[in-house]
Amino acid sequence: MAEQYKYINAYIDDQRANGKYSFTTEGLHNQLGVSENALKKTLQRLKNQESVVMLRRGFYVIVPPEYRARGIIPTSLYVNDLMKFLNRDYYVGLLNAAAYHGAAHQQPQNYSIITEGIALRPIKNDKVDIYFYIKKSWNNKDIIKKKVDTGYINISSPELTALDLVSYYNEVGGFNRVATVIEELKEVINPDKLVETVKQYDEISVVQRLGYILECILEENELSNALYSYLESIGYYPVLLRPQRKKPENMITGNKWKIVPNVKIEADI
């Protein structure tokens, strides 16, 4: 057992030397040819020492000494390897993407990953808080490769991030928080890129809501005018600002976005 433990320690050291902070049991089997029983016992020993953390069955994160007090390394250092292990295309989105783009006023409490396919269970414990949100598709032109210490991760562009924040308003803490983040994010949103992004976005109602927030709440005219020009070219219908099961009898909007303001929004800046 001592020999097996030494080999696995050496393997983990090699991973670190190659800029990796994660490994899989499949990789260990292929590299070392150890028995299932020996591997299980050795990994349990490493877990007890808090030098590795199992995130999903078969996927482990290495915790170097400098991160032992925290118990885990930053998610950005292993998210790309995790999604390869899960065999999913992905991008980091919502508040996390907004923070990468400089909108750090509202610090995210969890790590939001947008992916496709069937739903994935969140990874949530005392060390990790990762949520997966399912989307049918997205345009790869709206995904940015962000440099991190272990390589690159996929994050949504500022334009896609703004749209997703409106779409997933409930998951990020409500429309007040959405408006607050977009207030910071708008500085890095390009009007032309925003229009190109909305052309590929599935929900026109989200575009209307974003336009309403930009103009009527944040008084941002350049971006809202770009959105309005696009909406005029395709036609659109009245929608509620905050979706609800029962629509009111009166769907009078009183604004060019055809938004029924059934909730009051106040940006916290």
Helices and strands as residue ranges (DSSP letters): H 2-17, E 22-24, H 25-32, H 36-48, E 52-56, E 59-62, G 65-67, G 75-77, H 79-85, E 90-92, H 94-100, E 111-115, E 123-124, E 129-134, G 140-142, E 143-148, E 151-156, H 158-167, H 175-185, G 186-188, H 191-199, H 204-212, I 213-217, H 221-234, E 239-240, E 259-260
